[in-house]
Amino acid sequence: MADEKTKKQVPLRISASLWNDLSQWAEDDFRSINGQIEYLLTECVKQHKKNGRTVPDDL
């Protein structure tokens, strides 16, 4: 099992409009864009492990 503190680098290509939306969201949450993406992915994985869905019912 991988060490929790070890981070992998992943190149990611996203549209300019998505980048702008994530940037604003990250700023609102006082995170970097990288931190925001990691947070969102972590939450999706938790949700998937919890009930087999990647999107919460109340979204």
HUMO-V938466 format. One record per residue. N is the residue number from 1. RES is the residue in three letters. OMEGA is omega in whole degrees, -180 to 180 (* if undefined). Layout:
n=N res=RES omega=OMEGA
n=N res=RES omega=OMEGA
This chain:
n=1 res=MET omega=-178
n=2 res=ALA omega=177
n=3 res=ASP omega=-178
n=4 res=GLU omega=-177
n=5 res=LYS omega=178
n=6 res=THR omega=-180
n=7 res=LYS omega=176
n=8 res=LYS omega=176
n=9 res=GLN omega=-178
n=10 res=VAL omega=175
n=11 res=PRO omega=-176
n=12 res=LEU omega=177
n=13 res=ARG omega=178
n=14 res=ILE omega=-179
n=15 res=SER omega=179
n=16 res=ALA omega=-179
n=17 res=SER omega=176
n=18 res=LEU omega=177
n=19 res=TRP omega=180
n=20 res=ASN omega=178
n=21 res=ASP omega=179
n=22 res=LEU omega=179
n=23 res=SER omega=179
n=24 res=GLN omega=179
n=25 res=TRP omega=179
n=26 res=ALA omega=179
n=27 res=GLU omega=178
n=28 res=ASP omega=-179
n=29 res=ASP omega=180
n=30 res=PHE omega=177
n=31 res=ARG omega=168
n=32 res=SER omega=177
n=33 res=ILE omega=178
n=34 res=ASN omega=178
n=35 res=GLY omega=180
n=36 res=GLN omega=179
n=37 res=ILE omega=179
n=38 res=GLU omega=178
n=39 res=TYR omega=-179
n=40 res=LEU omega=178
n=41 res=LEU omega=179
n=42 res=THR omega=179
n=43 res=GLU omega=178
n=44 res=CYS omega=179
n=45 res=VAL omega=177
n=46 res=LYS omega=-179
n=47 res=GLN omega=180
n=48 res=HIS omega=179
n=49 res=LYS omega=-177
n=50 res=LYS omega=-175
n=51 res=ASN omega=177
n=52 res=GLY omega=178
n=53 res=ARG omega=180
n=54 res=THR omega=180
n=55 res=VAL omega=179
n=56 res=PRO omega=-179
n=57 res=ASP omega=-176
n=58 res=ASP omega=180
n=59 res=LEU omega=*
